[in-house]
Each structure stands twice: as C-alpha cells, then as structure tokens.
C-alpha cells in the first residue's frame, strides 16, 4: 500500500481526539511530502540534525515534534521552531529549554517523559520524581516552557497484559496530577505495534512510523 493509503486507513481508525504524529526519521523529503499532500501536518523526528535539515527544506506549516532523546547542548538548534518536545526527562534539560525559549522569545511546549517500562534501556522520570519536579520552586521559575503532558514507552514485549498495565499506570498518574491543578492536555504513548491498545488506555497522541512509511532503512 502507498503512504496515502496507509494514512487514510490509519486516520479512519483513530478517534477525533487523538493526534497522529507521523514518525519520519530516516525518511526522505519526498516521503514526508507525500504524507503532507494527504493533509498530514504533525511529523516526529529523533535526531536534531535531521530535524533542522527537514525544517529548512520543507513547508513551514509542518508541526515538528522532537521525539528522540534530546541532549542539552542540542536544544538551541530546534528551539526557534519546534512544535513540541516529547522526551524531557530531567530538570537540567528543562532549564536549558527554558533558557533557549527566553532567547527566542517563545514558550516552548514540552512533555515530561515518564518511565513505565520494565527495561533499563528506556529513559524517563519515575512518578515520584515527576511529582517532586512539578511541585519544586525551581520548576515554578521556568516561564518559557509549558508542560502539556506526559510521554512514555511501554516494555518491548508481546505480553499485551503487561503493556496494558504500564499504559494504565501512566493514565492513573496523569489523572492524579490533573487533580493537583496541573492540567494534562496530552498523553503521548502508543506506536505502530500497540497504538490501538494505547488509545483504549487513554493516549491522546500516537507516534506511528512504519505503518505509514514502511519499515525503516538504517544507514
């Protein structure tokens, strides 16, 4: 099936309140434009250099999501234009994003990345660390960032019961935080292999690559 057909099928399956981010990392500009011409505007990239190159070359109404593991020294390259930074997992990184937001005279939307998986290879704050951060004075002084919600990745396992339990733990935590006057607009979890389950568990944003563009080619 073509990118157009894949997108059409996917969008027919997604509820209206769920945002589809097309994961375009390693994909050529032509593939992004094919999705763009089908009406797709939200795209996700994992690498800063690739994101800045695509931003320079492609239409300016694309909403670029940075979904990879972001290093503090790379924030300055995407701060002028990034639509949403998904994987913020430390106060140090938040402070750098805030600093670059001030320089660019904009408030940069972010998601805090939470650790829900049973894998040491995954990044993220624990629920306790996240809650302490949100209530800290240091966080309250950051006026050039806006926390829109949370992002997480479940364990890479075929055990759907475990994945569901991990997703629901994030939804439960988000409900708790919302009740403490931190409005949570976005819950970003779910990818090509588990997005249907993620949506049932409360995800409002899914990051899908291979189901749109086909399997990735790594160089």
Buried (B, 14 or more C-beta within 10 A) or exposed (E): EEBBEBBEEBEEEBEEEBBBBBBBBBBEEEBBBBBBEBEBBBBBBBBBEBBBEBBEEBEEEBBBBBBBEBEBEBBBBBBBBBBBBBBBBBBEBBBBBBBBBBEBEBBBBBBBBBBBBBEEEBBBBEBEBBBEBBEEEEBEEBEBBEBBBBBBBBBEEEEEEBBBBBBBBBBEBBEEBEEEEBEBEBBBBBBBBBBEBBBEBBBBBBBBBEBBBBEEEEE
